[in-house]
Amino acid sequence: MANNTYYPRQLRHLSSYLSALVQGRLWLKVLVGMFLGLIVGTLLGPSVGLVEPNTGTLIGNWLAFPGQLFLATIQMIVIPLVIASVVRGLAASENLDQLRKLGLRVTGFFVITTAIAAAIGLWIGNLMNPGSMLKGLATPVPATNDVTAADMPGVDDLPATLIGLLPGNPLDAMVEGQMLQVVIFSIIVGIALVSMESRKSRPMLELLDSLQQICMTVVGWAMRLAPFAVFGLMAQLTTTIGFRAMLGMASYVATVLTGLLLMLGVYMLILKLVAGQPPFRFLKDSRDVLLLAFSTSSSAAVMPLSIRTAEDKLGVRPSVSQFVIPLGATINMNGTALYQAVATVFLAQVYGVDLGMGSMALVVAMAVGASIGSPATPGVGIVILAMVLQTVGVPPSGIALIMGVDRILDMCRTAINVTGDLVTCRLMENWSGKRLPQEPAPQET
């Protein structure tokens, strides 16, 4: 309990530079960059043929350089940022009992909503049937996909799989980017710090505070590249595949966006029924952080602003917000799970692969498991998708078809992921049964 006097409000203060990015309309600059990238890519690509194909590809590769730099910088900093944020978030808890109850509720809620998101993705994918328009586009690959449910861990392998989640060597887990192991290690360290005396835990917390500040400074540098990054990546992809092929993907994009809007509706319904908060009020309060999440495609990068929004506008206690937001940025990937389900159905339709009920159940399970362990960085959905596709017998080479529009969808699904974190914060504040001392505003009456 003594620890709580020291660190509850530190991470939110790192949000000042993020607020400046919102004021500077970063999201608008990103959208402008995207459309300019489409135009430049179309002019250089096979559709218009302003330059030779080889020259167009060369120019596209150079234009994508800021984008590759942006992605590499975010990926470089995400592991230290997640470790520092999860440990300090846990250490901000008021006591171990609150931490235990909150941890179980938060994790359970994340798993259930991720499964709902994946199920919505499968349903909307089958309903809208976006792959039918491109059926002849991809040549089916010979059936070399022996990677099916047989390769999934069985009941006999379960003890070894569960032990494997505990990092025998945390440094190895960090090097290999095993995010679930990194989070488990961070949770153990955070719980240990809560159990210790304040004077003994303080040096470690001060070190982690400095690490957070360093990470957020580097993220701030990367954000300056975001509009140029989107411009370059869109230009490169349009140069490679042509604008006409991207237009053919419109049905797929529409399907994913419809699914994401449905998931947003599910969140708003839960918020209204459980917390009694009007959806429009919530969206107005969280508008800034959602626009920034859309601009950056990284829920980890906007964590400080998410925490500040939860505390200042949604009335969530620091001990709740600083535990839920860092954890949510790492394991709550509902938008990503929904996108993977739609993409799997879409590519199965394109390649003529029939997905039975068993395969669909496997997609939901894989999407939930893979999303929970994935890093909160731009473009990670594509990496996870390859694994999901291989598991249900859809050729992973089909990813090349959807790469062109992934950037737009990445931005949209990140905004849904962050919405999920904020909704969870609000619900956990309600369920914990206590309110902030300075809350609510209508106290004057």
C-alpha positions, 0 to 999 in steps of 0.5 A: 500500500505504501508504494502507491504514494510514489508512482501512480501518475508518472506514465500519463505525464509522458503524454504531453508530446502526444497531445502536441501531435494531436493538436498538429493534426497528425492524422490528417497529415497521415491521410494526405500522405496516404493519398499522395502515395497512391497518386505517385505510385499509380503514376510510377506503376504499371497502370500508367507506365510513366517510367520503365517497370524496373525504374518504377520499382527502384524509385518505389523502394527509395520512397519506402525508406522513411516507412521502413525506418519508422517501422524499424524504430517502433519495433526497436523500442516496443519491448523495453517500453512494454516491460517498463509499462507493464511492471510499473502499471502493476506496481501502481496497484493499491494491493495484491488482492486488488491486483489478483482480482483485476488481473483475472477480470481483465485477462478474461474480458480480453480473451472473450472480446477477442474471440467475439471479434474473430467470430464477427470477422468469420461471419462478415467474411462469409456473409459479404463473400469478398473473395468471389470477385477475385476468384480467378486472380490467384492460381491455386497452389498444389496441396502441400499444406499438411500443417493442419490441426494435427500439428496443433499441440495436443492434450499430452503436450499441454503441460510442456506448452504451458511451461514454455510460456514461462521464459527460461531466459528472459533475454532470449525471449526479448531477442526473439520477440516472444511478446507473451513470454516478455509480458509474463516476465514483466508481470512476475517482476511487477507483482514482486515489486508490489510485495516488497517494501517501498524503500527497496522497490523504489530504485527499480521503479526509478530506473523503469521510469527513466527507461519509459521516458527514453522509449517515449522520446524515441517514439516521439522522433519516430512519429515525426516520420509517420506521414512520410512513412505512410506516403512511401509505403503506399507509393511503393506498394501501388508501384508494384501491384498497380492501382487497378489491382488495388481497386479490385481489393475494395470489397475486401477493405469494405468487409474488414471495415464493416467488421470493425464497425460492428466490433465498435458497436459491440463495445459501445453496447457493453459500455452502455449496458454495464457502465451506463455511459452514453456511447457518443460521450465516450467517443467524444472523450476518447477522440484524440487518442483514437485519431492518434492510434489511427495515425501511428498504427501502434497501440504501444506508442499511444499508451501515455495518452490512453492513460491520461484520457482514461484518468482525466476524461473517463474517471478511472483511478491511476491504479486501474488505468496504469495496469489495464492500458499497458496490459491491453496494449500488449494482449488486447488485439481485437481489431487484429483478430477480426482482420485475420479472420476476414483475411483468412475467409477472403483468401480461402474464397480466392483460392477455392479452399473450403473452410469447414466448422472445424477450420473456423473454430481453429481460426478463432482459437489461433487468432485469440492465441496469436493476438494475445502474444503479438507486439503492439507494433505496426504491420505485425498482423501480417506476420500473425496472419501467415501462421493462421493461414498455414494452419488452416491450409490456405497458401500463405503466399496469398498475403501478397494480394492483401499487402497493398491495402494492409496499411489502411486496415492496420490504422483502422484496427489499431483504433479499435484495439485502443477503444477496447483498452479504454472500454475495459478501463472504464468497466474495471473501474466500475467493477472495482467498486471504488471511485476516484476521490476527485470524481465526479464533477457534479459533486458541487450539487 
